[in-house]
């Protein structure tokens, strides 16, 4: 942390400062010093040419969520998704969309959460995040009374990720309701 602050103080290079701010923000977030972390991460996310800017925006979303600032978290996740798309960072883009979907679900915006979860399932192939997105989309579809769509997506989850813990959980949930 102190090293990052020293680097920020001694250099005029925007990329070096941005990178130092990113690492300082991540470190502070780990210590739950969320206000200071948000400040550093916001500054790092604003450096357009910085490859870590997408990561900084994603982490900023997590920090804002931890601070209970849901609108700010949503803005940060959207920024992270946009920056990740521009920089070709598909893993960060997926994490940003997933985080945004969780936030929308938390806010009761079922349609938007479903849209984002479904987009993650269609556009990405990640054996960790995508099965959870598909699982959550199945649950939302059932909640909305769209059982046919839920069944179709559940079969797709089973086909694409048969060994995923989310697939196993869906099997248990389905068996319990039959």
Secondary structure, DSSP 8 states (H G I E B T S, - for coil): -HHHHHHHHH---HHHHHHHHHHHHHHHHHTT-HHHHHHHHHHHHT-TT-TTHHHHHHHHHHHHHHTT-HHHHHHHHHHHHHHHHHHT-HHHHHHHHHHHHHHHHHTT-HHHHHHHHHHHHHH---TTHHHHHHHHHHHHHHHTT-HHHHHHHHHHHHHH-TT-HHHHHHHHHHHHH-
